[in-house]
Amino acid sequence: MTPLFITSDNLSAAWSRVYLHILDHPGKEISPLIVSITGFDKDGRPQEDASVRAALDAVLTGMEAVSVDDAAFTIFPQRLWLMARGDRKRLFQMYCDWAFPSYQKSNRKLNGRGLYFERLVKFGSGPESGNQLEWILSQYEKSPAIRRSMLQASVFDPARDHVAQAQVVFPCLQHVSFLPTKNGLAMNAFYATQQLLYRAYGNFLGLAQLGAFMAHEMGMPLVQLNLTAGVEKLDGMPKTSRKLDLLTAAARACVSAEDAAEQAARPGTAREGKAVAAA
């Protein structure tokens, strides 16, 4: 069970490498998976490949699944943050007062147990009335030298989530942590399991948006997103489905372009560190 380790400065390429690894190897799971993404602009937006994103959204539409944007929204409500115009108190209020209740009401079956951002800002216990993000930020603002173990937030709650059901749709994300460095903020996230088609790309994007928000409030750039999945699984359809053809072509083109760009930047040097897989 040697981990598969993927690094990239492009979110789409990172997702594509995971997807292609499963397509090109036996089985439909990777266990465990570690992904590290490092390409963010000054506002914390990740580099993406529009062709991969569009092809994936087309597959998700065909599966009657939520879009990449909607999956990302469950982790961080980027649209509300833009509406809040940099006021995090307003963001939290808008989300708790009407956005979360509306989102939950629209699909009780899918969202009845909660959403990820809701658990981060309305956990149900703890300081700041359960708003873990506000607690982290307020403590950091008082003293940037606080212990680093304080800069973490939980999603999984044993009191609510240790249930005997055969399957539950929430939560797969367990916790997140934040690490200020001399270069900027690094963010870490852990998933017990993650669905590659249904959720992973949206999860990558939502986590990046959450990291950019936290970095902004901490007065530094977002420089790295690290994600660990205990089990990454290809969900929804067989690997041989023709419905995946356009997505597969876009993913291979994205990865090839990244490989070519890196090779051009380092002539004569073999590409290292992008994927270390089990034999």
VENLINJO-V445741 format. One record per backbone hydrogen bond with DSSP energy under -0.5 kcal/mol. NH is the residue of the N-H (numbers start at 1). CO is the residue of the C=O. Records with the same first field share a line. If there is no record, write none. Layout:
BEGIN
NH=CO + CO
END
This chain:
BEGIN
4=32
5=3 + 276
6=4 + 34
7=274
8=36
11=47
12=47
14=10
15=11
16=12
17=13
18=14
19=15
20=16
21=17
22=18
23=19
24=20
25=21 + 22
30=232
32=229
33=229
34=4
35=227
36=6
37=225
38=8
40=38
41=45
44=41
47=39
50=48
53=49
54=50
55=51
56=52
57=53
58=54
59=55
60=56
61=57
62=58
63=59
64=61
65=60
71=67
72=68
73=69
74=70 + 71
75=72
76=72
78=76
80=77
81=77
82=78
83=79
84=80
85=81 + 82
86=81
87=84
88=86
91=87
92=88
93=89
94=90
95=91
96=92
97=93
98=94
99=94
100=95
102=98
103=99
104=100
105=101
106=102
107=103 + 104
108=105
111=107
112=108
114=111
117=74
119=115
120=116
121=117
122=118
123=130
130=126 + 127
131=128
132=120 + 130
133=120
135=131
136=132
137=133
138=134
139=135
140=136
141=137
142=138
143=139
146=143
150=147
151=148
152=150
153=176
155=174
156=174
160=157
161=157
162=158
163=161
174=190
175=190
176=153
177=188
178=151
179=186
181=184
185=221
186=179
187=224
188=177
189=226
190=175
191=228
192=172
194=231
196=194 + 233
199=195
200=195
201=196
203=199
204=200
205=201
206=202
207=203
208=204
209=205
210=206
211=207
212=208
213=209
214=210
215=211
216=212
217=213
218=214
219=216
220=215
223=185 + 221
224=185
225=37
226=187
227=35
228=189
229=33
230=191
231=192
232=30
233=194 + 231
234=28
235=233
237=235
241=238
244=241
245=242
248=244
249=245
250=246
251=247
252=248
253=249
254=250
255=251
256=252
257=253
258=254
259=255
260=256
261=257
262=258
263=259
264=260
265=261
266=262
269=266
270=268
276=5
277=275
END
